[in-house]
């Protein structure tokens, strides 16, 4: 198969230089899956048309992404202390081969190539540096009067330590004076223990700075639906498929998630007001709280003396997720747009450098305002045009086929759909305002897919007819129509391997065609699971000690409540008094109506059992290393009253399976 070369595009070499000369050649690498397919003629034709319709002549991103390059580390792998690989950039070397892959949307391949940045970069001479390509996010390093101020410290302690080590080797070793968490997603704070210690913070040697609401949001988003979110994140980030032209190529705002150790150190300075100015190690900063944007707790930072605007993850020059496929609360596209607009008029009029926690910086006021306006307009248009269509009767089951990004925005790289997509973001906006119901009573209480599918299969003439028609649609390039009928058959007959293989081929072609890395990864991961079954996922390693300390006792009891099987618990009513003397907290925990609830600040006069346990001793329970019963049996804490209540509680708790089935017939 020939892959068309386009000399208008620059690719990044392994040394980080921009190449402008291409050699056309065929790509002969085998698909990683024996049942996998190469791009169809329909997919190849689509990719060819996209190469001719998108503004590949605009090379500014390539120039900016390489500006200020200083050095790579000696190895492109980062290892844990035991030698385990936690980060490996070499698995993406195929992107440096100067080839156009018809199995990758050309725009996504461009973004994936740009995200091959790996090493230390100077952003502002003798002031701001970035380490890129060591994790999903960047570490931004600011030189203060006496040490480093670190903005976002990656996902894992191993990658964070490696990033700081490279900076110290190339720039001169300095102590860390402050860490700034831009927002409450773990890829921006999880590596903190690789660069500072709790003792550094307690002694006052290091400040930790965060936006208002950070601690609550950092824990809450991943606690209550954590098992399901982890399973779905595996699909979104393509964890179950190899990296390569037929598999995972990028994650839109970075390559992937590192596989090291996460942690958390509580902030010592919380930015509470909309705007606050602070001088940290001699550096003036103005923090802008932006709640309800890319994260529930997030903040931008303005450096007035250097005219540098730090945009956190609010402006990454790609369209982000309003609804993230791993699962999270739907974000507010209008608020997001308004906060960008506020930053544009307050800081963007003077900014000479725009830096973000992902991707690469932009320089020059005209360029910065162009990117900020494009991002502002993209989120505002998404919100406003979806509501425009909704107010004309377009429903949540139609909006993704009706909403289109204006052509003027679509021709700007900073409005392309690498993380979010028009499809799932438009549905998210409509869901935020009107909910999941489309107004048709037939969809208000629908049958489960497995219950309705057999009737569809029967009415379509059975499996043989569906496979015959599905194959014809596949061969005609009508992949979404083929998906519609084959999906019914797979739900009706989960063991029908022929149907699953054909649906996998359909998913694969659709995955090749998506510009959104999230969408691509979901379709290709699902194809892999249909063919081979879901990979066995190890049970979560448990909450780390620092994350356990950050979780409130109420959050923990709320998380326990999600594990209650109401069918087993119904009719088993009891009341627990729970006290933590070291924090002087009291709770009433009730099982009633098959439901576990808790409230802080009260004790019941007629509790069935009373448990007294220091909060510090509860943390091993929160981490999953012990149970309440085992701690009490070991003499940690005290229990009075009917101790059988603890056995009753334990007997109705479900242990979640971290490899649960998503598509039918793919269970491990």
C-alpha positions in Angstrom: 0.0 0.0 0.0 1.3 3.4 -0.9 1.1 6.2 1.6 1.0 9.7 0.1 3.8 12.0 1.1 3.1 15.7 1.5 6.2 18.0 1.4 4.2 20.8 3.0 4.4 19.1 6.4 7.4 19.0 8.6 8.1 16.0 10.8 10.3 15.9 13.9 13.4 13.8 13.9 14.6 11.7 16.9 17.1 14.5 17.7 14.3 17.0 17.7 15.1 18.9 14.5 12.5 19.9 11.9 12.8 18.1 8.6 11.3 19.6 5.5 12.4 17.0 2.9 10.4 13.8 2.6 11.0 10.5 0.9 7.9 8.7 -0.3 7.9 5.1 0.5 5.5 2.3 1.3 4.7 1.3 4.8 5.1 -2.4 5.2 4.8 -3.0 8.9 2.4 -5.8 9.8 -0.7 -5.2 11.8 -0.2 -6.1 15.5 -3.3 -8.3 15.4 -3.5 -11.3 13.1 -7.2 -10.5 12.5 -6.6 -6.8 12.1 -7.1 -5.0 8.8 -5.3 -2.3 6.9 -7.0 0.9 5.9 -9.7 0.3 3.3 -9.8 2.2 0.0 -12.6 4.3 1.5 -10.5 5.2 4.5 -7.4 5.9 2.4 -9.5 8.1 0.1 -10.8 10.1 3.1 -7.3 10.6 4.4 -6.1 11.8 1.0 -8.9 14.3 0.8 -8.1 15.6 4.3 -4.4 16.1 3.4 -5.6 18.4 0.6 -8.2 20.2 2.6 -6.5 21.1 5.9 -3.9 23.9 6.3 -0.8 21.8 6.4 1.2 24.8 4.9 0.9 26.5 8.4 4.2 25.4 10.0 4.1 27.6 13.1 3.4 24.8 15.5 6.4 22.9 14.3 8.6 26.0 14.7 7.2 26.8 18.1 7.3 23.2 19.4 11.1 23.1 18.8 12.0 26.6 19.9 14.4 26.7 22.8 15.4 23.0 22.7 18.3 22.4 25.1 18.8 18.7 25.5 17.3 15.2 25.8 18.3 12.8 28.6 20.6 10.0 27.8 17.8 7.5 27.6 14.3 7.8 26.1 13.0 5.4 28.8 12.3 6.3 32.4 12.7 3.4 34.9 11.5 2.8 38.4 14.0 1.8 41.1 13.4 -1.9 40.5 14.2 -1.4 36.8 10.5 -1.5 35.6 9.8 0.8 32.6 7.4 3.5 33.7 7.7 5.6 30.5 9.0 4.7 27.0 9.1 7.2 24.2 10.8 4.7 21.8 7.4 3.0 21.2 6.4 6.1 19.1 9.5 6.1 16.9 7.3 5.1 13.9 6.1 8.7 13.9 9.6 9.8 13.0 9.7 7.7 9.8 8.6 10.6 7.5 5.6 8.6 6.2 1.9 9.4 5.8 -0.1 6.5 7.4 -3.6 6.0 6.0 -4.4 4.2 9.3 -4.2 7.6 11.1 -6.2 10.7 10.5 -3.7 13.1 8.9 -4.5 15.9 11.4 -4.1 13.5 14.3 -0.8 12.2 12.9 0.4 15.8 12.7 -0.5 16.3 16.4 1.1 13.0 17.4 4.3 14.0 15.6 4.3 17.4 17.3 3.9 15.6 20.7 7.2 13.7 20.1 8.9 16.6 21.9 11.2 15.0 24.5 13.6 16.9 26.7 14.3 20.2 28.2 13.3 23.5 26.5 13.9 27.1 27.2 10.7 29.2 27.1 11.9 32.6 28.5 15.7 33.0 28.8 17.0 32.5 32.3 13.5 32.4 33.6 11.0 29.7 32.4 11.8 26.2 31.1 9.7 23.1 30.3 10.4 19.4 30.4 8.2 17.9 27.7 7.5 14.3 26.7 8.2 12.7 30.1 4.5 12.1 30.9 1.1 13.1 29.6 1.7 16.7 31.0 4.7 19.0 31.0 6.6 20.2 34.0 7.1 23.9 33.8 10.1 25.2 35.7 10.4 28.9 36.8 13.7 30.3 38.1 13.2 32.3 41.4 15.7 34.3 43.4 17.0 31.2 45.2 15.5 28.1 43.6 12.9 26.5 41.3 9.2 27.1 41.2 7.6 24.0 39.6 4.2 24.3 37.8 2.6 20.9 37.6 4.7 17.9 38.6 3.4 15.2 36.3 1.6 12.0 37.1 4.3 9.9 38.8 7.2 10.5 41.1 9.5 8.6 38.8 8.8 10.9 35.8 8.8 14.0 37.9 12.1 13.2 39.5 13.6 12.5 36.0 12.3 15.8 34.7 13.8 17.8 37.6 17.1 15.8 37.4 17.4 16.8 33.7 16.8 20.5 34.5 19.3 20.5 37.3 21.9 18.7 35.1 21.6 21.2 32.3 20.7 24.5 34.1 22.6 24.1 37.4 21.2 22.5 40.5 18.8 24.6 42.6 16.5 23.7 45.5 12.7 23.6 44.9 11.1 26.5 46.6 7.5 26.1 45.5 5.2 23.7 43.7 2.1 25.0 42.0 -0.8 22.6 41.2 -2.7 24.2 38.3 -5.7 22.0 38.8 -7.2 18.9 40.4 -6.4 16.2 37.8 -3.8 13.7 39.0 -1.5 14.0 36.0 -0.6 17.5 37.3 0.1 16.7 41.0 0.6 12.9 41.3 4.4 13.2 40.9 4.9 15.7 43.7 6.8 13.2 45.9 9.5 12.8 43.2 10.5 16.5 43.6 9.8 17.5 47.2 9.1 15.8 50.5 6.5 16.3 53.2 9.3 17.4 55.5 10.3 20.1 53.1 6.8 21.5 53.2 6.3 21.1 57.0 9.6 22.9 57.6 8.4 25.8 55.5 11.3 25.3 52.9 8.7 24.7 50.2 5.3 26.2 49.5 2.6 24.2 47.8 0.0 26.3 46.0 -3.4 25.3 44.6 -6.7 26.8 43.5 -9.7 26.9 45.8 -11.4 23.5 46.1 -8.4 21.6 45.0 -8.2 18.9 47.7 -11.9 18.0 47.6 -11.9 17.8 43.8 -8.6 15.9 43.5 -10.1 13.1 45.5 -13.8 13.2 44.7 -13.6 12.8 40.9 -11.9 9.4 41.2 -13.5 7.9 44.3 -17.1 7.2 43.7 -17.0 5.8 40.2 -13.3 4.9 40.3 -13.5 1.3 39.2 -15.7 2.1 36.2 -13.6 5.2 35.4 -10.4 3.2 35.4 -11.9 0.5 33.1 -13.2 3.2 30.7 -9.9 5.1 30.9 -8.2 2.0 29.5 -10.4 2.4 26.4 -9.9 6.2 26.1 -6.1 6.0 26.4 -5.7 2.8 24.4 -4.0 0.9 27.2 -4.8 -2.5 25.8 -3.5 -1.9 22.3 0.2 -1.5 21.2 1.5 1.8 20.0 1.9 1.9 16.3 0.2 3.0 13.0 -2.6 0.6 13.6 -2.9 1.2 17.3 -2.4 3.9 19.9 -0.5 6.9 18.5 -1.2 9.8 20.9 -3.4 11.1 23.6 -4.0 14.6 22.1 -2.3 16.6 24.9 0.6 14.2 25.2 1.6 10.7 24.3 0.1 8.6 27.2 0.0 8.1 30.9 3.1 7.0 32.8 3.0 3.8 34.8 4.7 4.9 38.0 3.8 5.8 41.6 1.4 8.6 42.4 1.1 10.7 45.6 -0.1 14.0 47.0 1.1 16.7 49.4 -1.5 19.1 50.7 -1.3 22.7 49.6 0.0 25.3 52.1 -1.3 28.3 50.1 -4.8 28.1 48.6 -5.9 30.8 46.1 -9.4 31.7 47.3 -10.2 34.9 45.4 -10.9 35.3 41.7 -7.6 37.1 41.4 -4.7 37.1 43.9 -1.2 38.5 43.6 1.6 36.8 45.4 5.4 37.0 45.3 7.0 33.6 45.4 10.8 33.4 45.8 11.0 36.9 44.3 8.7 36.2 41.3 5.5 38.2 41.1 2.5 36.2 40.0 -1.2 36.9 39.6 -3.4 33.8 40.0 -6.8 33.6 38.2 -9.2 31.1 39.6 -11.2 29.5 36.8 -13.6 27.0 38.5 -15.9 25.0 36.3 -13.6 25.0 33.2 -11.3 22.1 32.3 -11.4 21.0 35.9 -13.8 22.0 38.8 -10.8 23.5 40.5 -8.3 25.2 38.2 -6.3 28.4 37.9 -4.2 30.4 35.4 -1.2 32.5 36.3 0.1 35.8 35.0 3.7 36.9 35.3 3.3 40.7 35.0 7.0 41.5 35.0 7.8 39.1 32.2 4.4 39.3 30.3 4.0 35.5 30.4 0.6 33.9 30.7 0.4 30.4 32.1 -2.9 28.9 30.8 -2.9 25.7 32.9 -5.0 23.2 30.9 -7.6 25.7 29.9 -5.9 26.6 26.7 -3.9 23.8 25.1 -4.5 24.8 21.4 -6.6 21.7 20.9 -10.3 21.2 21.6 -10.6 19.4 24.9 -13.2 17.2 26.4 -16.5 18.8 27.5 -17.4 15.2 28.3 -14.5 12.9 28.8 -15.0 9.3 27.7 -13.4 7.9 30.8 -16.3 9.4 32.7 -16.4 12.7 34.7 -18.9 15.4 35.4 -19.9 17.3 32.2 -17.9 20.5 31.9 -19.4 23.9 31.2 -18.4 25.0 27.7 -19.8 28.5 28.1 -18.0 29.1 31.4 -14.8 27.7 29.9 -15.2 30.2 27.0 -15.9 33.1 29.3 -12.9 32.4 31.5 -10.7 32.4 28.4 -12.2 35.6 27.3 -11.6 37.1 30.8 -7.9 36.1 30.5 -7.7 37.4 27.0 -8.8 40.9 28.0 -7.1 41.0 31.4 -3.7 39.4 30.4 -3.8 38.6 26.7 -3.6 42.2 25.5 0.0 42.4 26.9 1.2 38.8 26.9 4.3 37.9 24.9 4.5 34.3 25.9 1.7 31.7 26.3 2.6 28.6 28.3 0.3 25.6 29.1 0.5 22.4 31.0 0.3 20.3 27.8 1.7 20.7 24.3 4.0 23.6 23.6 4.2 27.4 24.1 3.3 30.3 21.7 5.3 33.5 21.4 4.3 37.0 20.2 1.2 38.9 21.2 -0.5 38.6 17.8 0.0 34.8 17.8 -1.2 34.5 21.5 -4.3 36.5 20.9 -5.1 34.4 17.8 -4.9 31.1 19.8 -6.8 32.5 22.8 -9.6 33.8 20.5 -9.8 30.6 18.6 -10.1 28.6 21.8 -12.7 31.0 23.2 -14.7 30.9 20.0 -14.6 27.2 19.7 -16.1 26.5 23.2 -18.6 29.3 22.8 -19.7 28.1 19.4 -20.1 24.6 20.7 -22.3 25.8 23.6 -24.3 28.3 21.6 -24.8 26.4 18.4 -25.9 23.2 20.2 -28.5 25.2 22.1 -29.5 26.9 18.8 -30.2 23.5 17.3 -31.7 22.1 20.5 -34.2 25.0 20.6 -35.2 24.0 17.1 -36.0 20.5 18.2 -32.7 18.7 17.5 -32.3 16.0 20.2 -29.4 14.4 22.0 -29.7 11.4 19.6 -29.3 13.7 16.6 -27.1 16.6 17.7 -23.8 14.9 17.0 -24.9 14.5 13.4 -26.1 18.1 13.1 -23.5 20.2 14.9 -20.7 21.4 12.7 -17.7 23.5 13.6 -17.7 26.7 11.5 -15.3 26.5 8.5 -13.3 29.5 9.7 -12.6 27.7 13.0 -12.0 24.3 11.4 -9.2 25.7 9.4 -7.2 26.7 12.5 -5.1 24.0 14.1 -5.9 25.2 17.6 -9.6 24.4 17.1 -9.1 20.8 15.9 -10.7 17.9 17.7 -7.8 16.0 19.1 -9.0 15.3 22.7 -12.7 16.0 22.5 -14.7 15.6 19.4 -17.7 17.3 17.8 -19.6 14.1 18.4 -19.3 13.6 22.1 -18.8 17.2 23.1 -22.0 18.3 21.3 -24.0 15.6 23.1 -22.4 16.7 26.4 -23.6 20.3 26.0 -27.2 19.2 25.2 -27.1 16.7 28.1 -25.9 19.5 30.5 -28.9 21.6 29.7 -31.7 19.1 28.8 -30.5 15.8 30.1 -30.3 12.4 28.3 -34.0 12.1 27.2 -34.8 13.1 23.7 -38.5 13.8 24.3 -39.7 10.6 22.7 -41.5 8.3 25.3 -40.1 5.3 23.5 -36.6 6.3 24.6 -37.6 7.3 28.1 -37.5 3.8 29.6 -35.7 1.8 26.9 -35.1 -1.9 27.0 -31.5 -2.9 27.8 -29.6 -3.7 24.7 -29.3 -7.4 25.4 -33.1 -7.5 25.9 -34.1 -5.6 22.7 -31.4 -7.1 20.4 -32.9 -10.6 19.9 -36.1 -9.0 18.5 -34.1 -6.9 16.1 -32.2 -10.0 15.0 -35.4 -11.9 14.5 -37.0 -9.2 12.5 -33.9 -8.8 10.3 -34.0 -12.4 9.4 -31.4 -13.8 11.7 -27.7 -13.8 12.1 -26.9 -15.1 8.6 -28.8 -12.2 6.9 -27.3 -9.6 9.3 -23.7 -10.8 8.7 -24.3 -10.9 4.9 -25.7 -7.3 4.9 -23.1 -6.1 7.4 -20.3 -7.4 5.2 -21.8 -5.7 2.2 -22.1 -2.4 4.1 -18.5 -2.8 5.3 -17.3 -3.5 1.7 -19.1 -0.4 0.5 -17.5 1.8 3.2 -20.8 2.3 5.1 -19.2 1.6 8.4 -21.7 3.4 10.7 -24.6 1.6 9.1 -22.8 -1.7 9.4 -22.1 -1.0 13.0 -25.8 -0.4 13.7 -26.9 -3.8 12.7 -23.9 -5.8 13.7 -24.0 -4.3 17.2 -27.5 -5.7 17.6 -26.4 -9.1 16.6 -23.4 -9.1 19.0 -25.7 -8.1 21.9 -28.2 -10.9 20.9 -25.5 -13.5 20.3 -22.4 -12.6 22.4 -20.7 -15.9 21.4 -21.1 -15.3 17.6 -17.4 -15.0 16.7 -18.1 -14.2 13.1 -20.3 -11.2 14.1 -17.7 -10.0 16.6 -14.9 -10.2 14.1 -16.8 -8.3 11.5 -17.9 -5.6 14.0 -14.3 -5.3 15.0 -13.3 -4.7 11.4 -15.9 -2.0 11.2 -14.7 -0.4 14.5 -11.2 -0.5 13.2 -11.9 1.5 10.0 -13.9 4.0 12.0 -11.0 4.3 14.5 -8.5 5.0 11.7 -10.8 7.8 10.5 -11.3 9.7 13.7 -9.2 12.8 14.4 -9.9 12.6 18.1 -7.3 10.5 19.8 -9.9 9.5 22.4 -12.4 8.3 19.8 -9.7 6.5 17.9 -8.5 4.7 21.0 -12.0 3.7 22.1 -12.8 2.2 18.7 -9.5 0.4 18.2 -9.5 -0.9 21.8 -13.0 -2.2 21.4 -12.0 -3.9 18.2 -9.2 -5.6 20.1 -11.5 -6.8 22.8 -14.1 -8.1 20.4 -11.4 -10.3 18.7 -9.5 -11.4 21.8 -11.5 -10.6 24.8 -10.8 -7.9 27.4 -7.4 -8.0 28.9 -7.2 -9.0 32.5 -6.7 -5.8 34.5 -5.0 -6.2 37.8 -7.0 -5.0 40.8 -6.3 -1.4 41.7 -3.1 -1.2 43.8 -5.1 0.7 46.4 -4.9 4.3 47.5 -1.5 5.6 48.3 -0.8 6.9 51.8 -0.8 10.5 50.7 -4.1 10.1 48.8 -5.6 8.3 51.8 -4.7 11.2 54.1 -6.4 13.6 51.6 -9.6 11.7 51.5 -12.1 12.9 54.1 -13.8 10.4 56.3 -17.1 11.3 54.8 -15.8 10.6 51.3 -14.6 7.2 52.4 -17.9 6.3 54.0 -19.6 7.6 50.8 -17.3 5.3 48.7 -18.1 2.3 50.9 -21.8 3.1 50.3 -21.4 2.6 46.6 -20.3 -1.0 47.3 -23.5 -1.9 49.1 -25.7 -4.4 47.3 -29.1 -3.0 48.1 -30.8 -6.4 47.4 -28.7 -8.1 50.0 -28.9 -5.1 52.5 -32.6 -4.5 52.3 -34.3 -5.2 55.6 -31.0 -5.2 57.5 -31.1 -1.9 59.4 -28.5 -0.7 61.9 -26.8 2.4 63.2 -23.1 2.9 63.8 -21.5 5.7 65.8 -18.0 6.3 64.5 -15.6 8.6 66.3 -12.0 9.7 65.6 -10.5 11.2 68.7 -7.3 12.6 67.0 -9.4 14.8 64.7 -12.3 15.2 67.1 -14.8 14.1 64.5 -18.0 12.2 65.1 -20.2 10.4 62.5 -23.5 8.6 62.4 -23.6 5.8 59.8 -27.0 4.3 59.1 -28.1 1.3 57.0 -31.7 1.9 56.2 -33.8 1.0 53.2 -31.0 -1.0 51.7 -28.8 2.2 51.7 -25.8 3.3 53.7 -25.6 7.0 54.6 -23.4 9.0 56.9 -23.5 12.4 58.5 -20.7 14.3 60.3 -21.1 16.2 63.6 -23.6 13.9 65.3 -23.8 10.8 67.5 -26.9 8.6 67.8 -28.3 7.9 71.3 -29.4 4.4 70.3 -26.6 3.2 68.0 -26.2 -0.5 67.6 -22.5 -0.3 67.8 -19.9 2.4 68.5 -16.5 2.4 66.9 -13.7 4.6 68.2 -10.6 4.8 66.0 -8.1 7.5 65.3 -8.3 8.9 61.8 -4.6 8.1 61.3 -5.4 4.4 62.0 -8.3 4.5 59.6 -5.9 5.3 56.7 -4.7 1.7 56.3 -8.4 0.8 55.9 -8.9 3.5 53.3 -5.8 2.1 51.4 -7.4 -1.3 51.4 -4.6 -2.9 53.5 -6.8 -3.6 56.4 -10.5 -3.7 57.2 -12.3 -2.1 60.1 -12.8 -5.6 61.6 -9.1 -6.6 61.3 -8.0 -3.3 62.8 -10.3 -3.7 65.8 -9.3 -7.4 66.2 -5.7 -6.2 66.3 -6.5 -3.8 69.1 -6.4 -0.7 66.9 -9.4 1.3 68.1 -12.2 0.2 70.3 -15.7 -1.2 69.6 -18.7 -1.4 72.0 -22.2 -2.8 71.4 -23.3 -5.3 68.8 -20.2 -6.2 66.9 -22.2 -8.5 64.6 -23.2 -5.3 62.8 -19.7 -5.2 61.3 -20.2 -8.7 59.9 -23.6 -7.6 58.5 -22.0 -4.7 56.8 -19.2 -6.7 55.3 -21.6 -9.3 54.0 -23.5 -6.8 51.8 -20.4 -5.2 50.2 -19.5 -6.0 46.6 -15.9 -6.3 45.5 -15.7 -4.6 42.1 -14.2 -6.5 39.1 -11.7 -4.2 37.5 -12.0 -6.1 34.2 -15.8 -6.0 33.8 -17.3 -6.6 30.3 -18.0 -3.5 28.2 -18.9 -5.0 24.9 -20.9 -8.3 25.1 -18.9 -11.4 24.8 -15.6 -9.8 25.7 -15.5 -10.6 29.4 -12.3 -12.0 30.9 
